[in-house]
């Protein structure tokens, strides 16, 4: 059968497919998880997140550590901020960044990959 070769669900009139879809995560959760996966798909962003999980850093320190341009760093920080992994707070001329509780949880998960 062609369907079985492709690995698709059998359409035998049962509710098997409907039950499988019903057990999936809600669409907004899947969308948010997808956004987080995209944010982590870049090694620089992953390194920034791991750095910020340990303590708060001023944007200037992050720039010096990664030796990247202001615009490139701004782009990476925006992606991490937009999906809720980091947050920034202004302190005079400096914006201090830190991992959010979600970002810290993701870092713990990444740390478990060592095993």
C-alpha positions as YAML, in Angstrom:
chain: A
units: angstrom
residues:
- id: 1
  name: UNK
  ca: [0.00, 0.00, 0.00]
- id: 2
  name: UNK
  ca: [1.37, 3.45, -0.90]
- id: 3
  name: UNK
  ca: [0.19, 5.08, 2.35]
- id: 4
  name: UNK
  ca: [2.09, 2.56, 4.47]
- id: 5
  name: UNK
  ca: [5.26, 3.07, 2.43]
- id: 6
  name: UNK
  ca: [5.15, 6.81, 3.09]
- id: 7
  name: UNK
  ca: [4.48, 6.25, 6.78]
- id: 8
  name: UNK
  ca: [1.17, 8.12, 6.83]
- id: 9
  name: UNK
  ca: [-1.76, 7.27, 9.03]
- id: 10
  name: UNK
  ca: [-4.10, 4.62, 7.66]
- id: 11
  name: UNK
  ca: [-7.49, 5.95, 6.61]
- id: 12
  name: UNK
  ca: [-9.66, 3.03, 7.53]
- id: 13
  name: UNK
  ca: [-12.57, 5.07, 8.81]
- id: 14
  name: UNK
  ca: [-11.38, 4.84, 12.41]
- id: 15
  name: UNK
  ca: [-10.82, 7.69, 14.80]
- id: 16
  name: UNK
  ca: [-7.13, 6.83, 15.12]
- id: 17
  name: UNK
  ca: [-5.95, 9.98, 13.34]
- id: 18
  name: UNK
  ca: [-8.38, 12.23, 15.22]
- id: 19
  name: UNK
  ca: [-7.24, 10.74, 18.53]
- id: 20
  name: UNK
  ca: [-3.58, 11.24, 17.61]
- id: 21
  name: UNK
  ca: [-4.21, 14.88, 16.70]
- id: 22
  name: UNK
  ca: [-6.20, 15.43, 19.89]
- id: 23
  name: UNK
  ca: [-3.23, 14.36, 22.04]
- id: 24
  name: UNK
  ca: [-0.90, 16.92, 20.43]
- id: 25
  name: UNK
  ca: [0.02, 20.14, 22.16]
- id: 26
  name: UNK
  ca: [-2.19, 23.15, 21.40]
- id: 27
  name: UNK
  ca: [-1.16, 25.09, 18.29]
- id: 28
  name: UNK
  ca: [0.06, 28.20, 20.21]
- id: 29
  name: UNK
  ca: [2.39, 25.99, 22.29]
- id: 30
  name: UNK
  ca: [3.75, 24.35, 19.14]
- id: 31
  name: UNK
  ca: [4.27, 27.78, 17.54]
- id: 32
  name: UNK
  ca: [6.14, 29.09, 20.61]
- id: 33
  name: UNK
  ca: [8.31, 25.96, 20.81]
- id: 34
  name: UNK
  ca: [9.11, 26.36, 17.12]
- id: 35
  name: UNK
  ca: [10.16, 29.97, 17.71]
- id: 36
  name: UNK
  ca: [12.43, 28.87, 20.57]
- id: 37
  name: UNK
  ca: [13.97, 26.16, 18.39]
- id: 38
  name: UNK
  ca: [14.66, 28.75, 15.71]
- id: 39
  name: UNK
  ca: [16.30, 31.05, 18.28]
- id: 40
  name: UNK
  ca: [18.54, 28.21, 19.43]
- id: 41
  name: UNK
  ca: [19.43, 27.15, 15.89]
- id: 42
  name: UNK
  ca: [22.23, 29.73, 15.75]
- id: 43
  name: UNK
  ca: [25.37, 28.92, 17.81]
- id: 44
  name: UNK
  ca: [25.96, 32.58, 18.74]
- id: 45
  name: UNK
  ca: [22.43, 32.91, 20.13]
- id: 46
  name: UNK
  ca: [22.79, 29.67, 22.05]
- id: 47
  name: UNK
  ca: [26.09, 30.86, 23.52]
- id: 48
  name: UNK
  ca: [24.56, 34.20, 24.48]
- id: 49
  name: UNK
  ca: [21.69, 32.44, 26.23]
- id: 50
  name: UNK
  ca: [24.03, 30.08, 28.08]
- id: 51
  name: UNK
  ca: [26.15, 33.06, 29.14]
- id: 52
  name: UNK
  ca: [23.13, 34.97, 30.43]
- id: 53
  name: UNK
  ca: [21.89, 31.98, 32.41]
- id: 54
  name: UNK
  ca: [24.89, 32.34, 34.72]
- id: 55
  name: UNK
  ca: [24.50, 36.07, 35.46]
- id: 56
  name: UNK
  ca: [23.42, 39.44, 34.11]
- id: 57
  name: UNK
  ca: [25.65, 41.14, 31.53]
- id: 58
  name: UNK
  ca: [25.71, 44.64, 30.10]
- id: 59
  name: UNK
  ca: [25.21, 44.71, 26.34]
- id: 60
  name: UNK
  ca: [28.71, 46.21, 25.94]
- id: 61
  name: UNK
  ca: [30.28, 43.24, 27.74]
- id: 62
  name: UNK
  ca: [28.37, 40.81, 25.54]
- id: 63
  name: UNK
  ca: [29.55, 42.69, 22.46]
- id: 64
  name: UNK
  ca: [33.18, 42.50, 23.60]
- id: 65
  name: UNK
  ca: [32.93, 38.80, 24.49]
- id: 66
  name: UNK
  ca: [31.56, 37.82, 21.09]
- id: 67
  name: UNK
  ca: [33.44, 40.43, 19.03]
- id: 68
  name: UNK
  ca: [30.47, 41.15, 16.78]
- id: 69
  name: UNK
  ca: [29.04, 44.39, 15.45]
- id: 70
  name: UNK
  ca: [26.35, 46.33, 17.29]
- id: 71
  name: UNK
  ca: [23.77, 45.57, 14.61]
- id: 72
  name: UNK
  ca: [24.53, 41.83, 14.61]
- id: 73
  name: UNK
  ca: [24.34, 41.63, 18.40]
- id: 74
  name: UNK
  ca: [21.12, 43.63, 18.41]
- id: 75
  name: UNK
  ca: [19.62, 41.19, 15.89]
- id: 76
  name: UNK
  ca: [20.54, 38.14, 18.00]
- id: 77
  name: UNK
  ca: [19.32, 39.71, 21.25]
- id: 78
  name: UNK
  ca: [16.00, 40.63, 19.63]
- id: 79
  name: UNK
  ca: [15.37, 37.05, 18.55]
- id: 80
  name: UNK
  ca: [16.14, 35.76, 22.05]
- id: 81
  name: UNK
  ca: [13.98, 38.48, 23.65]
- id: 82
  name: UNK
  ca: [11.04, 37.98, 21.29]
- id: 83
  name: UNK
  ca: [10.66, 34.32, 22.21]
- id: 84
  name: UNK
  ca: [10.97, 35.03, 25.93]
- id: 85
  name: UNK
  ca: [14.38, 33.50, 26.63]
- id: 86
  name: UNK
  ca: [16.07, 36.71, 27.79]
- id: 87
  name: UNK
  ca: [15.04, 40.11, 29.11]
- id: 88
  name: UNK
  ca: [16.78, 43.44, 29.31]
- id: 89
  name: UNK
  ca: [16.62, 46.33, 31.73]
- id: 90
  name: UNK
  ca: [18.14, 49.76, 31.26]
- id: 91
  name: UNK
  ca: [20.71, 51.04, 33.73]
- id: 92
  name: UNK
  ca: [21.82, 54.46, 32.53]
- id: 93
  name: UNK
  ca: [23.45, 54.01, 29.12]
- id: 94
  name: UNK
  ca: [23.71, 50.24, 29.46]
- id: 95
  name: UNK
  ca: [21.06, 47.61, 28.92]
- id: 96
  name: UNK
  ca: [21.63, 44.64, 31.21]
- id: 97
  name: UNK
  ca: [20.48, 41.29, 29.88]
- id: 98
  name: UNK
  ca: [19.65, 38.13, 31.80]
- id: 99
  name: UNK
  ca: [17.99, 34.83, 31.05]
- id: 100
  name: UNK
  ca: [14.32, 34.58, 31.99]
- id: 101
  name: UNK
  ca: [13.06, 31.59, 34.00]
- id: 102
  name: UNK
  ca: [12.13, 29.99, 30.66]
- id: 103
  name: UNK
  ca: [15.64, 30.72, 29.34]
- id: 104
  name: UNK
  ca: [17.17, 29.14, 32.45]
- id: 105
  name: UNK
  ca: [14.99, 26.06, 32.00]
- id: 106
  name: UNK
  ca: [16.07, 25.76, 28.35]
- id: 107
  name: UNK
  ca: [19.73, 26.07, 29.45]
- id: 108
  name: UNK
  ca: [19.26, 23.20, 31.91]
- id: 109
  name: UNK
  ca: [17.80, 21.13, 29.11]
- id: 110
  name: UNK
  ca: [20.76, 21.99, 26.84]
- id: 111
  name: UNK
  ca: [23.13, 21.06, 29.69]
- id: 112
  name: UNK
  ca: [21.54, 17.63, 29.86]
- id: 113
  name: UNK
  ca: [22.77, 16.95, 26.30]
- id: 114
  name: UNK
  ca: [26.28, 16.42, 27.71]
- id: 115
  name: UNK
  ca: [25.27, 13.06, 29.07]
...
